[in-house]
Amino acid sequence: MATTTQHGPKQGSLGDLADSIRSVSKGDKVTVQDIVDAVGHRSLLPLLLVPALLCATPLSGVPGVSMVCGVLIAIISAQLLLSVDEVWLPQRLLRQSVSAKAVRKALDTSQPVMAWVDRHTHDRLSVLFHRPLIHLPLVLCLLSGLAMPFLEFIPFSSSVAAIGVTFMALSLLTRDGVFFLLALLPYTGLAWLIGGQLL
């Protein structure tokens, strides 16, 4: 399945995405609107990757971040499944903000990991990105986003879900089937965390 305009470029770089976020994180606060403007309204896959990436960092410890990121992931995943051309987000969500300093710190802390991922992603196992399998990662991202507001009450669980979404979105951006398969591992860990709380 060929990459379409609304899904962003075939090759994605976490480093470039992080630089886009840093470019709007120079003041005291950064809003969702700032990040959407920096990444691009028609770049839905990179926009899906942003809240997952941020929530996978220590920034997830800030109250409310997991909830906002989860809602963003759910809305953008749904729009990707519907093949819309340009992202739409509620104004109330676009106005949500977080400390720019916390964002910069989270990105700096995660930079070595992002650099490693960028070095090791390339086109592999492309059969996983043909219909109907292409819908599986987006459905998982949608379900993860819907669950994340509730996962705030289970330590580390929202970050684990965000890591799964990060790998899913990254695999779609780079057409790397290995990262598609790696994305399934965090969901195993998430099931273990939730099971530990319920039992």
Buried (B, 14 or more C-beta within 10 A) or exposed (E): EEBEEBBBBEBBBBBBBBEBBBEBBEEEBBBBBBBBEBBBBBBBBBBBBBBBBBBBBEBBBBEEBBBBBBBBBBBBBBBBBEEBEEBEBEEEBBEBBBBBEBBBBBBEEBEEEBBEBBEEBEEBBEEBBEEEEBEBBBEBBBBBBBBBBBBBEBEEBBBBBBBBBBBBBBBBBBBBBBBBBBBBEBBEBBEEBBEEEEE
